[in-house]
Amino acid sequence: MKEQLRKNLDEVIWNIEQARIGVNEHHIVKLVAVGKYSDEENIKTLYELGQRAFGENQVQQLETRMQNLEELPLEWHMMGTLQSNKINKLIELRPSLFQSLDSLKLAEALNQRLAERHQTMNTLLQINAANEESKSGVSADEAYDTYVQIKESCPQIKLKGVMSIGAHSANEKLIQQSFEKTYKIYESLKKYDANICSMGMSNDYELAIQCGSNLVRIGSKIFK
Ligand SMILES: *Cc1c(COP(=O)(O)O)cnc(C)c1O
């Protein structure tokens, strides 16, 4: 398994490298390995291979893994829908980045609980760029205003940029359009210190990087 993981990781890193050099040599892309289909043993193996940033999409699983892998200096990202009854748990876990803040209402609730604990949290605003029923996130039309409003009214939430899942489609053009839309919003938010544009998963990360992504979240291509 270790050899397989090494091969997968090398391939993903190589592809990221090719794609980012194609944008320009100063375009740095961060890789977050998403362990949700895998186990702690494999996460540990990836750590030994040099990977440091890991993501989960459920608070419960994030907690278990953070606890069981506590001895390793890992950076943890939360990237799934956050139920309001899990807010306190997430705050307790102090993730390095909460990537899936998907509404103003959630931001306000999170901000209030953070304030009670004198804590802050680094977050990304999730954008549902392709306007899909199945996905959470603010619409592309509302994203800019929502971002600014959270910035202004939720001081405990440290917004660092945006996250989006590419359009669910076999048509690459549609996926590309959804990335371009998200990137445009990200660019317009740079004046509010947005510096992370999280786009791209196993099936579309190279395209996402070509569209300006500087953080990719990859699960199956690494852990398969
Ligand atoms: C599962 C997941 C990923 C990784 O998905 P793969 O297609 O396996 O790379 C990335 N982002 C989010 C939000 C996820 O839930």
The ligand as an SDF file (V2000), in Angstrom:
LIG
                    3D

 15 15  0  0  0  0  0  0  0  0999 V2000
  -14.5490   14.5340   -0.9130 C   0  0  0  0  0  0  0  0  0  0  0  0
  -14.2250   15.9340   -1.1750 C   0  0  0  0  0  0  0  0  0  0  0  0
  -13.1010   16.2650   -1.9340 C   0  0  0  0  0  0  0  0  0  0  0  0
  -12.1830   15.2350   -2.5740 C   0  0  0  0  0  0  0  0  0  0  0  0
  -12.8870   14.5140   -3.5450 O   0  0  0  0  0  0  0  0  0  0  0  0
  -12.1620   13.5670   -4.6140 P   0  0  0  0  0  0  0  0  0  0  0  0
  -13.0140   13.6710   -5.8180 O   0  0  0  0  0  0  0  0  0  0  0  0
  -12.1200   12.2230   -4.0250 O   0  0  0  0  0  0  0  0  0  0  0  0
  -10.8150   14.1300   -4.8620 O   0  0  0  0  0  0  0  0  0  0  0  0
  -12.8360   17.6080   -2.1220 C   0  0  0  0  0  0  0  0  0  0  0  0
  -13.6210   18.5770   -1.6090 N   0  0  0  0  0  0  0  0  0  0  0  0
  -14.7130   18.2900   -0.8760 C   0  0  0  0  0  0  0  0  0  0  0  0
  -15.5310   19.4190   -0.3340 C   0  0  0  0  0  0  0  0  0  0  0  0
  -15.0540   16.9620   -0.6370 C   0  0  0  0  0  0  0  0  0  0  0  0
  -16.1510   16.6850    0.0780 O   0  0  0  0  0  0  0  0  0  0  0  0
  1  2  1  0
  2  3  1  0
  2 14  2  0
  3  4  1  0
  3 10  2  0
  4  5  1  0
  5  6  1  0
  6  7  2  0
  6  8  1  0
  6  9  1  0
 10 11  1  0
 11 12  2  0
 12 13  1  0
 12 14  1  0
 14 15  1  0
M  END
$$$$
